[in-house]
Amino acid sequence: MACFLVADHNYSTFMVVKDSSLRAFQPRYQKVKQWLMEQLKANSWQKGERIPGESILARNLDVSTITVRQALNELARDGYLRRVRGRGTFVEKEWPRTSVAGLASGHFEKQTKYSSLKSLAVGILLPDGIEIKFRERQIIEALERAVTAREGRTVVLRIATEDEGIQLQSWIDQIDGLSVLVFFEFEGIDFGWKVLPRLHNKGLPIIAYEYLGAFCLPRVIEDRWWAMWLAIEHLKSLGHRKIALAGFNMGKAEQGLFQWVSVRYQAFLEVCHRQGLPVSVEDIFTADLGTRDWDAQRAAGSLAVERILNSDESYTAIVGVNDIIALGMLYEITRRSLPISVLGFDNIPEAGLENLTTLSCPPVEVGEALVKLVEVELAGSWTCQNSYPQVVVRPQIIHRNSTRSR
């Protein structure tokens, strides 16, 4: 059974069971279905997220793929999951979330025992040839400071993924002296799919950040649903009732690589509905991008403003799916002196320079959450045995001048 624990007021943890004596139950698929429902109700996977594949679930639950397939098909039939041939199984329904304030503080610490990192080496795995963005650098630095404070040391490994043979293997061979690995997922390059199968063969514990792939790993993820809730709540408190969302289109091949985009789209619709705001998919404005670079995304933001102005609706606020889209919108709105509020996500440095209201998880908290998982994984002392811990970090809103009262 999944356990739901709370770390503190900023992030929560829950478990995904990785092994179970399901063979004692007949028929087996009903027990698998029951277990999957428990994970869905605990929001172990966010709405729109691709859950682990049939073979992964079958291996972790010690049942056949046929058993897993039957359980997944029933949940899809009941409207909880969405099965897409060739792409996987996605979460279709969002479940109510337990308030952090309503749970006992310190419960996380009481349920775990941390091992010392003194004299141990923590490997940080990053893709070679990919620019490390400012936010990722902040999180990596926070992680390294937290490890150093515990008298451990870190080793950053840049893994070349272009060559599927010798280069990748040569980098993986360097992890032999490490005690645990921290894996950073990077959108758009399928880093996890290329690297994680080989890492699993090495037998070292792996902690993942922002990994939404098929492997069951202890991981830290940011609560994008909660971020959207804060965004809409903030705009609603300023008197805005007609709100649009702006983003970009993804081809079928990219949808698995940019799951966070789909999650934010679906969170926007769900949160607005729960807060009593009338929205539909027609309130989401997207543009086709030839590339995902900065200029293309800013241009998409400017185009979204143009399309919104040409619509029949009188929008007073627009949420960008990320800061880059939002900055493109803010430029266009400022240039035209339009009375429209703009809000983004991720708090990139340019957001501060342009006074963009945005949301972000503090990098220090993310780094600390990763180290907590490292310590717990090394100690092997979770109260829920044979389970995968997951820490969900809740973002905070940063108020600036781009959002104003109506």
C-alpha positions in Angstrom: 0.0 0.0 0.0 1.2 3.5 -0.8 2.1 5.7 2.2 1.6 9.5 2.1 4.0 11.5 4.3 4.7 15.2 4.8 8.2 16.6 5.0 7.3 20.1 6.0 5.2 23.0 4.8 7.1 23.3 1.5 7.3 19.7 0.2 5.6 16.4 0.7 6.6 12.8 0.1 4.7 9.7 -0.9 5.7 6.2 -1.8 5.3 4.1 -4.8 5.6 0.4 -3.9 8.2 -1.4 -5.9 7.6 -4.9 -4.8 4.6 -6.8 -3.4 3.4 -10.3 -2.8 0.5 -9.9 -5.2 0.6 -13.6 -6.2 -1.5 -14.4 -3.1 -4.5 -12.7 -4.5 -6.9 -14.1 -7.1 -7.7 -12.8 -9.6 -4.3 -10.9 -9.6 -5.4 -8.1 -11.9 -7.9 -6.8 -9.4 -5.1 -6.4 -6.8 -2.9 -4.6 -9.4 -5.9 -2.4 -10.2 -6.4 -1.7 -6.5 -2.8 -0.8 -6.1 -2.8 1.5 -9.1 -5.9 3.3 -7.8 -4.1 3.9 -4.5 -1.2 5.5 -6.4 -3.6 7.7 -8.5 -5.6 8.8 -5.4 -2.3 9.8 -3.7 -1.3 11.8 -6.8 1.8 9.6 -7.2 1.6 10.6 -10.9 0.4 14.0 -11.9 -2.5 14.5 -14.3 -1.2 14.2 -17.9 1.9 12.3 -16.8 2.9 9.0 -18.5 3.0 6.2 -15.9 5.6 3.4 -15.9 5.1 1.0 -18.8 3.5 -2.5 -18.6 6.8 -4.4 -18.5 8.2 -2.1 -15.8 5.0 -2.5 -13.6 4.9 -6.2 -14.2 8.5 -6.6 -13.1 8.1 -4.4 -10.0 4.9 -6.0 -9.0 6.0 -9.5 -9.7 3.1 -10.3 -12.1 2.7 -10.9 -15.8 2.3 -8.1 -18.4 -1.1 -9.6 -19.3 -2.2 -9.0 -15.7 -1.0 -5.4 -15.7 -2.5 -4.8 -19.1 -5.9 -6.0 -17.9 -5.8 -3.7 -14.9 -4.7 -0.7 -17.0 -7.4 -1.4 -19.6 -10.1 -1.4 -16.9 -8.8 1.8 -15.3 -8.8 3.4 -18.8 -12.4 2.2 -19.4 -13.4 3.8 -16.1 -11.8 7.1 -17.1 -8.9 7.2 -14.7 -6.2 6.5 -17.4 -5.7 7.2 -21.1 -4.0 4.6 -23.2 -2.3 5.8 -26.4 -0.9 3.2 -28.8 2.8 3.6 -29.3 3.1 6.3 -26.6 2.0 4.8 -23.3 -0.5 5.2 -20.6 -1.3 8.7 -19.2 -3.1 9.9 -16.0 -6.5 11.3 -17.0 -8.0 12.3 -13.7 -6.8 14.7 -11.0 -7.5 13.7 -7.4 -8.0 16.2 -4.5 -4.8 16.9 -2.7 -4.3 16.8 1.1 -3.5 20.2 2.6 0.1 20.3 3.9 -1.0 22.5 6.8 -3.5 19.9 7.9 -0.9 17.2 8.4 1.4 16.7 11.3 4.6 18.7 10.9 7.8 16.7 11.3 6.2 13.4 10.3 8.7 12.9 7.6 11.7 13.1 10.0 10.0 10.8 12.6 9.6 8.1 10.0 13.1 8.1 8.6 16.7 7.6 9.8 19.4 9.4 7.9 22.8 7.9 7.2 25.9 10.1 7.3 27.4 11.1 4.0 30.8 11.6 5.6 33.5 10.5 3.3 31.0 9.2 0.7 30.9 10.3 -3.0 27.7 11.4 -4.6 27.7 11.4 -8.4 25.7 14.1 -10.3 24.8 12.9 -13.8 24.4 15.5 -16.5 24.3 15.3 -20.3 27.4 16.4 -22.1 27.0 19.1 -24.8 23.8 20.5 -23.3 23.7 24.0 -21.8 23.0 23.8 -18.1 20.4 26.5 -17.5 20.6 29.0 -14.6 18.0 27.3 -12.5 19.6 23.8 -12.9 22.9 25.3 -11.9 21.4 26.8 -8.8 19.9 23.4 -7.8 23.1 21.6 -8.5 25.0 24.1 -6.3 22.5 23.8 -3.5 22.8 20.0 -3.7 26.6 20.2 -3.6 26.5 22.6 -0.6 24.2 20.2 1.2 26.4 17.2 0.6 29.5 19.2 1.6 27.8 20.3 4.8 27.4 16.6 5.7 31.1 16.0 5.0 30.5 14.2 1.8 31.8 15.1 -1.7 30.3 15.3 -5.1 31.5 14.2 -8.5 29.9 15.8 -11.6 29.8 13.5 -14.6 28.9 14.8 -18.0 27.7 11.9 -20.1 27.9 11.9 -23.9 24.7 10.4 -25.2 25.2 10.9 -28.9 27.4 7.9 -29.3 25.3 4.9 -28.2 28.4 2.7 -27.8 31.9 3.4 -26.5 31.5 7.0 -25.3 28.5 6.3 -23.2 29.9 3.2 -21.7 33.2 4.9 -20.9 31.4 7.5 -18.8 29.3 5.0 -17.0 32.5 3.0 -16.1 33.5 6.1 -14.0 30.8 5.6 -11.4 32.5 2.6 -9.8 33.8 4.7 -6.9 30.5 6.4 -6.1 28.0 5.6 -3.4 24.9 7.0 -5.0 23.9 8.8 -8.2 21.7 11.8 -8.6 20.2 11.9 -12.1 19.0 15.2 -13.6 16.5 14.8 -16.4 16.7 17.2 -19.4 13.7 17.9 -21.6 13.8 17.3 -25.3 16.8 14.9 -25.5 15.4 11.8 -23.8 18.4 11.7 -21.5 16.8 9.2 -19.1 15.8 6.7 -21.8 19.4 6.7 -23.1 21.2 6.5 -19.8 19.1 4.9 -17.1 18.9 1.3 -18.6 22.7 1.1 -18.3 22.9 2.7 -14.9 20.4 0.2 -13.5 22.8 -2.6 -14.5 25.5 -1.1 -12.2 23.4 -1.7 -9.1 24.0 1.8 -7.5 21.1 3.7 -5.9 19.8 6.4 -8.2 17.9 9.5 -7.1 16.2 11.4 -9.9 15.2 15.1 -10.3 12.2 16.0 -12.5 12.2 12.5 -14.1 8.8 11.5 -15.5 9.8 8.4 -17.4 9.0 4.8 -17.1 11.6 3.7 -14.6 10.5 3.5 -11.0 13.0 5.7 -9.1 13.1 7.7 -5.9 12.6 11.2 -7.3 12.1 14.8 -6.5 9.6 16.6 -8.7 8.0 20.0 -8.7 4.3 20.2 -8.1 3.1 21.9 -11.4 -0.5 21.5 -10.4 0.0 23.4 -7.2 2.0 26.0 -9.1 -1.0 26.6 -11.4 -3.3 26.7 -8.4 -1.2 29.5 -6.9 -1.1 31.3 -10.3 -4.9 31.3 -10.8 -5.6 32.0 -7.2 -3.3 35.1 -7.4 -5.0 36.4 -10.5 -8.4 35.7 -9.1 -7.6 37.7 -6.0 -6.7 40.7 -8.2 -10.2 40.6 -9.7 -9.4 38.7 -12.9 -12.1 36.4 -14.1 -11.3 35.9 -17.8 -7.9 34.3 -18.0 -6.0 32.7 -21.0 -3.1 30.4 -21.1 -0.3 30.7 -23.8 2.2 28.0 -24.9 3.4 26.0 -27.8 2.4 23.0 -29.8 4.2 19.7 -29.7 4.3 17.0 -32.3 3.5 13.4 -31.4 7.2 12.6 -31.1 7.8 15.4 -28.6 4.8 14.9 -26.3 6.7 12.3 -24.3 9.7 14.6 -24.0 7.8 17.7 -22.9 5.3 16.2 -20.5 5.4 19.2 -18.3 3.7 21.3 -21.0 0.7 18.9 -21.2 0.6 18.8 -17.4 0.4 22.6 -17.2 -2.3 22.8 -19.9 -4.4 20.2 -18.1 -3.8 21.8 -14.7 -4.9 25.2 -16.1 -8.3 23.8 -17.1 -8.7 21.8 -13.9 -7.7 24.6 -11.5 -9.9 27.2 -13.2 -12.8 24.8 -13.1 -12.3 24.2 -9.3 -12.0 27.9 -8.7 -15.2 28.6 -10.5 -13.8 30.3 -13.6 -15.3 29.4 -16.9 -12.6 28.1 -19.2 -12.2 25.5 -22.0 -9.5 24.4 -24.4 -10.4 27.4 -26.5 -8.8 29.6 -23.8 -5.4 27.9 -24.5 -3.5 29.7 -27.2 -0.6 27.8 -28.8 1.8 28.3 -31.7 3.9 26.0 -33.8 7.6 26.3 -33.2 10.3 25.3 -35.6 12.8 25.2 -32.7 12.5 25.4 -29.0 15.1 28.2 -28.7 14.6 31.5 -26.8 13.7 33.7 -29.7 11.1 31.2 -31.1 9.4 30.9 -27.7 9.3 34.7 -27.2 7.9 35.1 -30.6 5.2 32.5 -29.7 4.3 34.7 -26.7 4.0 37.8 -28.9 1.8 35.8 -31.4 -0.4 34.6 -28.5 -1.2 38.2 -27.6 -2.1 39.0 -31.2 -4.4 36.0 -31.3 -6.0 36.8 -28.0 -6.7 40.4 -29.1 -8.4 39.0 -32.2 -10.6 36.6 -30.3 -14.1 37.4 -29.2 -13.3 37.2 -25.5 -12.1 40.1 -23.3 -9.2 38.6 -21.4 -7.7 40.6 -18.5 -4.9 38.2 -17.7 -2.7 35.7 -19.5 -0.6 32.9 -18.0 2.5 31.7 -19.9 3.4 28.1 -19.8 6.9 29.2 -18.9 8.8 32.5 -18.4 10.1 32.7 -21.9 6.6 32.6 -23.4 5.4 35.1 -20.7 8.2 37.5 -21.5 7.2 37.5 -25.1 3.7 38.4 -24.1 4.9 41.0 -21.6 6.9 42.8 -24.3 3.9 42.9 -26.7 1.5 44.0 -23.9 3.9 46.8 -22.8 4.5 47.9 -26.3 0.8 48.3 -26.9 0.1 49.7 -23.4 -2.6 47.0 -22.9 -4.3 46.6 -19.4 -3.6 42.9 -19.3 -1.7 41.1 -16.5 0.9 38.5 -17.3 2.3 35.6 -15.2 5.0 33.0 -15.9 6.7 30.0 -14.4 10.3 29.0 -13.4 11.8 32.4 -12.4 14.6 32.6 -14.9 17.0 35.5 -14.4 15.3 37.6 -17.2 12.0 37.3 -15.3 13.4 39.4 -12.5 15.0 41.9 -14.9 11.7 42.4 -16.7 9.6 42.5 -13.5 7.6 39.4 -14.5 5.4 37.8 -11.8 6.3 34.2 -11.7 6.4 31.0 -9.7 9.3 28.8 -8.7 10.5 26.2 -6.2 13.4 27.6 -4.2 16.6 25.8 -5.5 17.8 25.4 -1.9 14.7 23.4 -1.0 15.1 21.2 -4.1 18.8 20.6 -3.3 17.9 19.7 0.3 15.1 17.4 -0.8 17.5 15.5 -3.1 20.0 15.1 -0.3 17.3 13.8 2.1 16.4 11.2 -0.5 20.1 10.3 -0.9 20.4 9.8 2.9 17.3 7.8 3.2 18.2 5.6 0.2 21.6 4.9 1.7 20.1 4.1 5.1 17.4 1.9 3.6 15.2 2.8 6.5 11.8 3.9 5.1 8.9 2.9 7.4 7.2 1.6 4.3 9.4 -1.2 3.2 10.1 -2.0 -0.4 9.0 1.4 -1.6 10.1 4.2 -3.8 10.0 7.5 -2.0 9.0 10.6 -4.0 9.3 14.2 -2.8 7.0 16.7 -4.3 8.3 20.3 -3.8 5.7 23.0 -3.8 6.5 26.3 -5.6 6.1 29.8 -4.3 4.8 32.8 -6.1 7.1 35.8 -6.7 5.0 39.0 -6.9 6.3 41.6 -9.4 4.7 44.4 -11.5 3.4 42.3 -14.4 0.2 41.4 -12.4 -2.1 44.2 -11.2 -5.7 44.6 -10.0 -8.3 45.1 -12.6 
